[in-house]
């Protein structure tokens, strides 16, 4: 990190040019030397940011980020959603044309194969990183999940099985699977039972999100929901206390360790998080 920062500190364009101009006027350096200094500084200023990015590349994804294997439309939408909510994500795509297309759209992406273990080493894969496997090929998804669990011993894996056989194999590996049938049935149910509400939610999909926040602040412990200054652009959908789940009301009291499921804008959720999650 210090070395990377040093390259940025090396780009002192104005100072060096000013010093060189003074030296030229005093006759301490020749016109040729003055030109050399200016050229050297210009090159340094262009090269320094590039060198910083190269050296510090790993740091950009060193913490709790999500790795998405496959640049499918679902993977791209997921990356956008995570970015909107302030969560870092990185797409791994092996098709160069698709890679360039996604890169032009401003998403973080690398060119590589999800089966290549070196890719995960370069991305500094950690135990707290989720890996979402959505290549578009059920067979390859299965292979990648198996490699991640058996060879890299990674546990946080999410994928979508194509059939019951692959589903059983993924479950045996401990992969968190997405049940597409249940999601589809739930979507159809919403369209039949609550079409207006569902369409309103879909139309505002990019502005609202759902998030779980744990009560950690002693200042809100024992207080009623109505006594807590919640942002007007968010609402509490569910309260989880131990194994119990229920819809809270204004008279519901909060306890440390309660998990509140919020629906609202990113700004509103962040403000509420500061109120109930700060120790």
Secondary structure, 3 states (H helix, E strand, C coil): CHHHHHHHHCCCHHHHHHHHHHHHHCCCCCHHHHHHHHHHHHHHHHHHHHHHHHHCCHHHHCCCCEEEECCCHHHHHHHHHHHHCCCCEEEEECCHHHHHHHHHCCCCEEECCCCCHHHHHHCCCCCCCEEEECCCCHHHHHHHHHHHHHCCCCCCEEECCCCHHHHHHHHHHCCEECCHHHHHHHHHHHHHHCHHHHHHHHHCCCCEEEEEEECCCCCCCCCEHHHCCCCCCEEEEEEEECCEEECCCCCCECCCCCEEEEEEEHHHHHHHHHHHCCC
